[in-house]
Amino acid sequence: ARQLAVVIFANLSFQPCNTTSLVCPELLEILVAAASSTNDDTKMNAITSLGNLCRFEGNNSVLANYDEGAVIRVLSHVISSNRSTSNDVRTSAARALLKLTRNSSVSWWDKHGLTLDLL
């Protein structure tokens, strides 16, 4: 059921509709867990969904009301897991993380315990 939810949301998040109304803490928990999956297809679908959510509306992240830190941590982990994850999945995770942080200052990175050399 979780895999199905990830695939459905990955497809929905490509649509030009407002996906913000579909986001809830439970869905983010599923996506974050799926992004840590050992299955690359599951991981890619989850990261695609997270990447589509890592956008800004005005100056606010769509994920601002949720645990943005959990999303950042899982994306960072995927990027750094070079032996167990395909390059395509790692590239998607890097793109999602860059989208999430594109309007951020270095102090923002420090606040979340990340370093710029991660990417």
C-alpha positions as a Markdown table, in Angstrom:
| # | Residue | x | y | z |
|---|---|---|---|---|
| 1 | Ala | 0.0 | 0.0 | 0.0 |
| 2 | Arg | 2.9 | 2.4 | 0.8 |
| 3 | Gln | 4.5 | 1.7 | -2.6 |
| 4 | Leu | 1.2 | 2.4 | -4.3 |
| 5 | Ala | 0.8 | 5.7 | -2.4 |
| 6 | Val | 4.4 | 6.7 | -3.5 |
| 7 | Val | 3.7 | 5.9 | -7.1 |
| 8 | Ile | 0.3 | 7.7 | -7.1 |
| 9 | Phe | 1.8 | 10.8 | -5.5 |
| 10 | Ala | 4.8 | 10.8 | -7.8 |
| 11 | Asn | 2.4 | 10.9 | -10.8 |
| 12 | Leu | 0.1 | 13.5 | -9.1 |
| 13 | Ser | 3.0 | 15.8 | -8.2 |
| 14 | Phe | 3.8 | 16.2 | -11.9 |
| 15 | Gln | 0.4 | 17.7 | -12.6 |
| 16 | Pro | 0.0 | 21.5 | -12.9 |
| 17 | Cys | -2.5 | 21.4 | -10.0 |
| 18 | Asn | -1.8 | 22.7 | -6.5 |
| 19 | Thr | -0.3 | 19.6 | -4.7 |
| 20 | Thr | 0.2 | 21.6 | -1.5 |
| 21 | Ser | -3.3 | 20.6 | -0.4 |
| 22 | Leu | -2.4 | 16.9 | -0.8 |
| 23 | Val | 0.6 | 17.2 | 1.5 |
| 24 | Cys | 0.2 | 16.0 | 5.1 |
| 25 | Pro | 2.7 | 14.7 | 7.7 |
| 26 | Glu | 1.7 | 11.1 | 7.1 |
| 27 | Leu | 2.4 | 11.4 | 3.4 |
| 28 | Leu | 5.7 | 13.0 | 4.0 |
| 29 | Glu | 6.6 | 10.2 | 6.5 |
| 30 | Ile | 5.8 | 7.6 | 3.7 |
| 31 | Leu | 7.9 | 9.5 | 1.1 |
| 32 | Val | 10.8 | 9.9 | 3.5 |
| 33 | Ala | 10.7 | 6.2 | 4.4 |
| 34 | Ala | 10.4 | 5.2 | 0.8 |
| 35 | Ala | 13.4 | 7.4 | -0.1 |
| 36 | Ser | 15.4 | 5.2 | 2.2 |
| 37 | Ser | 14.2 | 2.0 | 0.5 |
| 38 | Thr | 16.7 | -0.5 | -0.8 |
| 39 | Asn | 14.7 | -0.7 | -4.0 |
| 40 | Asp | 15.9 | 1.9 | -6.5 |
| 41 | Asp | 12.5 | 2.2 | -8.2 |
| 42 | Thr | 10.7 | 3.0 | -4.9 |
| 43 | Lys | 13.5 | 5.3 | -3.9 |
| 44 | Met | 13.3 | 7.2 | -7.3 |
| 45 | Asn | 9.5 | 7.6 | -7.1 |
| 46 | Ala | 9.8 | 8.9 | -3.5 |
| 47 | Ile | 12.6 | 11.3 | -4.4 |
| 48 | Thr | 10.7 | 12.5 | -7.5 |
| 49 | Ser | 7.7 | 13.3 | -5.3 |
| 50 | Leu | 9.9 | 15.1 | -2.7 |
| 51 | Gly | 11.7 | 17.0 | -5.5 |
| 52 | Asn | 8.3 | 18.2 | -6.8 |
| 53 | Leu | 7.4 | 19.3 | -3.4 |
| 54 | Cys | 10.7 | 21.1 | -2.8 |
| 55 | Arg | 9.6 | 24.3 | -4.5 |
| 56 | Phe | 8.8 | 27.7 | -3.3 |
| 57 | Glu | 5.5 | 29.6 | -3.4 |
| 58 | Gly | 6.6 | 33.2 | -2.8 |
| 59 | Asn | 9.3 | 33.0 | -0.2 |
| 60 | Asn | 7.9 | 30.0 | 1.6 |
| 61 | Ser | 8.8 | 26.4 | 1.0 |
| 62 | Val | 5.8 | 24.1 | 0.4 |
| 63 | Leu | 7.3 | 21.9 | 3.1 |
| 64 | Ala | 7.7 | 24.7 | 5.6 |
| 65 | Asn | 4.8 | 23.5 | 7.8 |
| 66 | Tyr | 6.2 | 20.0 | 7.9 |
| 67 | Asp | 9.4 | 18.4 | 9.0 |
| 68 | Glu | 11.6 | 19.9 | 6.4 |
| 69 | Gly | 14.7 | 18.6 | 8.3 |
| 70 | Ala | 13.6 | 15.0 | 7.8 |
| 71 | Val | 13.4 | 15.6 | 4.0 |
| 72 | Ile | 16.8 | 17.3 | 4.0 |
| 73 | Arg | 18.4 | 14.5 | 6.0 |
| 74 | Val | 17.0 | 11.7 | 3.7 |
| 75 | Leu | 18.0 | 13.5 | 0.6 |
| 76 | Ser | 21.5 | 14.1 | 2.0 |
| 77 | His | 21.8 | 10.5 | 2.9 |
| 78 | Val | 20.8 | 9.4 | -0.6 |
| 79 | Ile | 23.3 | 11.7 | -2.2 |
| 80 | Ser | 26.1 | 10.4 | 0.0 |
| 81 | Ser | 25.3 | 6.7 | -0.4 |
| 82 | Asn | 27.3 | 6.2 | -3.6 |
| 83 | Arg | 27.8 | 2.5 | -3.4 |
| 84 | Ser | 24.2 | 1.4 | -2.7 |
| 85 | Thr | 22.3 | 3.9 | -4.9 |
| 86 | Ser | 22.3 | 4.4 | -8.6 |
| 87 | Asn | 23.7 | 7.7 | -10.0 |
| 88 | Asp | 20.3 | 8.6 | -11.4 |
| 89 | Val | 18.7 | 8.4 | -8.0 |
| 90 | Arg | 21.5 | 10.3 | -6.4 |
| 91 | Thr | 21.2 | 13.0 | -9.1 |
| 92 | Ser | 17.5 | 13.3 | -8.5 |
| 93 | Ala | 18.1 | 13.7 | -4.8 |
| 94 | Ala | 20.7 | 16.4 | -5.4 |
| 95 | Arg | 18.3 | 18.3 | -7.6 |
| 96 | Ala | 15.6 | 18.1 | -5.0 |
| 97 | Leu | 17.9 | 19.3 | -2.3 |
| 98 | Leu | 19.1 | 22.2 | -4.5 |
| 99 | Lys | 15.5 | 23.2 | -5.3 |
| 100 | Leu | 14.7 | 23.2 | -1.6 |
| 101 | Thr | 17.7 | 25.3 | -0.7 |
| 102 | Arg | 18.0 | 27.6 | -3.7 |
| 103 | Asn | 16.9 | 30.7 | -1.9 |
| 104 | Ser | 18.8 | 29.9 | 1.2 |
| 105 | Ser | 21.8 | 31.5 | 2.8 |
| 106 | Val | 24.9 | 29.7 | 4.1 |
| 107 | Ser | 23.5 | 30.2 | 7.7 |
| 108 | Trp | 20.5 | 28.1 | 6.6 |
| 109 | Trp | 22.8 | 25.3 | 5.7 |
| 110 | Asp | 24.6 | 25.6 | 9.0 |
| 111 | Lys | 21.3 | 25.5 | 10.9 |
| 112 | His | 20.5 | 22.1 | 9.3 |
| 113 | Gly | 24.0 | 20.7 | 9.8 |
| 114 | Leu | 24.9 | 20.5 | 6.2 |
| 115 | Thr | 28.0 | 21.6 | 4.4 |
| 116 | Leu | 28.2 | 22.9 | 0.8 |
| 117 | Asp | 30.8 | 20.3 | -0.1 |
| 118 | Leu | 28.0 | 17.6 | 0.3 |
| 119 | Leu | 27.0 | 18.4 | -3.3 |
